[in-house]
């Protein structure tokens, strides 16, 4: 008989715990998403950039543009946030352009720079979708990122 009386208390306790955990998870992911909206700017020292730095730069940017544009998110892209970090982001990209020796990779980074410039001027997300595709393909070719998707938009890795 005492178990039957405790049933509502046990059920209420479980429900309370589920609500608290669910709320905590929701808050965590909302704050994570909000924090990830900023353009990824790395602390690069041009003279010290090596192959691992280039690979990490490509991977971080590919992941960023995936999160910002894929799965229907491109229609809600926030150009105000983009513009606020644009100069730092471009400065970072310019350091990478100056540091790489591979002419094909340099060409791809220069094209990415031009696409970003067009996106900032026109507020047209299609340029950023092309930036995502550039970093996606570079991640596939430079970092051996495993995927069945490949856009074929980069110069780097054309012959591989």
CORSULVEN-V275109 format. One record per residue. RES is the residue in one small letter. BURIAL is # if it has 16 or more other ideal C-beta (glycine too) atoms within 10 Angstrom, else .. Layout:
RES&BURIAL / RES&BURIAL
This chain:
x&. / x&. / x&. / x&. / x&. / x&. / x&. / x&. / x&. / x&. / x&. / x&. / x&. / x&. / x&. / x&. / x&. / x&. / x&. / x&. / x&. / x&. / x&. / x&. / x&. / x&. / x&. / x&. / x&. / x&. / x&. / x&. / x&. / x&. / x&. / x&. / x&. / x&. / x&# / x&# / x&. / x&. / x&. / x&# / x&. / x&. / x&. / x&. / x&# / x&. / x&. / x&. / x&# / x&# / x&# / x&. / x&# / x&# / x&# / x&. / x&# / x&# / x&. / x&# / x&# / x&. / x&. / x&# / x&# / x&. / x&. / x&. / x&. / x&. / x&. / x&. / x&# / x&. / x&. / x&. / x&. / x&# / x&. / x&. / x&. / x&# / x&. / x&. / x&# / x&# / x&. / x&# / x&# / x&. / x&# / x&# / x&# / x&. / x&# / x&# / x&. / x&. / x&. / x&. / x&# / x&# / x&. / x&# / x&# / x&. / x&# / x&# / x&# / x&. / x&# / x&# / x&. / x&# / x&# / x&# / x&. / x&. / x&. / x&. / x&# / x&. / x&# / x&# / x&# / x&# / x&# / x&# / x&# / x&# / x&# / x&# / x&# / x&# / x&# / x&# / x&# / x&# / x&. / x&. / x&# / x&. / x&. / x&. / x&. / x&. / x&. / x&. / x&. / x&# / x&# / x&# / x&# / x&. / x&. / x&.
